[in-house]
């Protein structure tokens, strides 16, 4: 029983300290690079542009992204790297159909708001908070810790 509880606590602790994946682009926003309108330019590839976008926004790892163009349907806010990964021309606009990456999800870091102070809404966040009874919901970690506590109490009662 003790080994099981110890293992469960270890797994929950690891889950608590792991970085959360964060979508850094809002709907219609993309990252590309200054240069020719039809090229990935200094990025070279969509994967590199996505990695640079993660890094400049405070993350070390790109998890996923979608490649598109600045003039694609639904796009309305193109950020362009200034020929390297060190700075971005925020809110560059849509002056030409430069390739961009959008729907960028990053990990291992925290959002620093390079172009926008507020983190974009995450895909799993509701548009409006659901109506409720005012009781906060348990997260998976909170529920797991509650189960561990209940297991410890039950084990102590069996010994008595």
N, C-alpha and C positions, 0 to 999 in steps of 0.2 A: 504494500500500500504506500509506504514512504517513497519507494523508488518511482512509483507511478505519479505521485503528487509532485515529486521533484522534477521529473521529466516534463510534466504539464506546465509547471512554473517556468522552466527553462524555455520551452517553446513560446509561451506567452510573453516572456521578457524579450526574446529575440524579435517577436512580431512588434512589440512596442517600440523598439529602438530602430527598426528598419525604416528607411526613408519612404515617404509616401510619393507615389507617382503623381505628377502635376501637369495638367495641360497648360502651356504657357501662351498659347495663341487664342484670342477670342474669335468668334465666328467671323469669317471674312478677312482675317488678318493672315499675312504670310511674310516670310523672310526670304530675301534673295540677295544679290550682290551687284553693286554698280559695275558698269562696263557695257558690253553689247546687249541690246534688247533681247536677242534670241539665244543667250548663252548663260550657263551657270557661272561664268566668269571666274573670279578667284576661288569661289567655293569648289568649282570643279564638278561636284556631284550633289544631288539632293541630300544625300546622307551627311556630307560635310556641312552644308548650310544648316541642316537640322541640329547637328552637333554644336556648331558655332552659336546658334540661337539658344540652345540649352546653356552653354557656358556663359554667354554674356548676361543671361538671366539668373545666374547663380547655381546652376546644376552641372554635374560632371558627366552625366550619361543621358543619351537620347534613347527613348524606349520605342517610340513610333512617330510617324509623320506621314503626310500625303504630299506628293509633288503635283503642282499645278502651275498655272501662269497668272500673272497679275490681273489680266483682263478676263479671266475665267468667270463664269456665272457665280455669283455669290461673293466674289472677292471685292473688298472695298478699302483695304488698308494694307499697303505694302511697305514693309521696313526693309531697307537695303543696307547691307554691310558696306563700309567705305573701303572697298578693295582688299580688306583683310578682316580677321576675326576680332579686332580690337575695338571697333566702334561701329555704331549703326546710325544711319540717317532715318530717325524715327518719323513716322507719318509722311514718308516720301511722297505718297500719293499713288497715282496710277499712270505715270507719264508714258510708259511703254509696256509692252507685254513681256516683261522679263520673267523667267521661270522663278517660282517661289515654292517654299514648303509651308504647309499649313497643318492644322490639327496636330501640333507638335506636343508630344508628351515626354516629360523628362523625369529623371530620378536622381537620387544622391545629391541633395543640396536643399536650398531654400530660395524661394522667389525673391529677387531683389528689386524688381520693378524697373528695369532698364528704360523701357519706353513708356510704361504705364505704372503708376503707383500701386494700383489694385490688381490683384491676381484675377485673371479672367474666370468667369463662372466655370466650374467643372462639370463634365457631362453627367455625373451622377448626382448633381445638386438640383433640387427642384427649383423651378422658376420662382414660386412663392412658397413660403413655409407652409406645410400642411397644418390644417386645423387640428388641435390636440387638446388634451386635458391639462397641459402645463407641466406634466411629469416628464423629466428628461429621459430619453431612451438610452439603454445600455449600448455601448459599442461592443464589438466582438471581444476586445480585450477586457472591458469591464465585466462582461458576462462571464468570461473565462475565469477572471479573478474571483468573482462571486461563487462560481462552482468550486474553485479550489478552497475557498473559505468554508463553504458548506461541507466539503469532504473532510476537512480538518476537524470541524465540529463533530461530524458524525463519527469519525474515528475516535475522538476523545470520549464520546458518550458510550461507545462500545466497550472501552477499557474500564469505565466506571461501573 
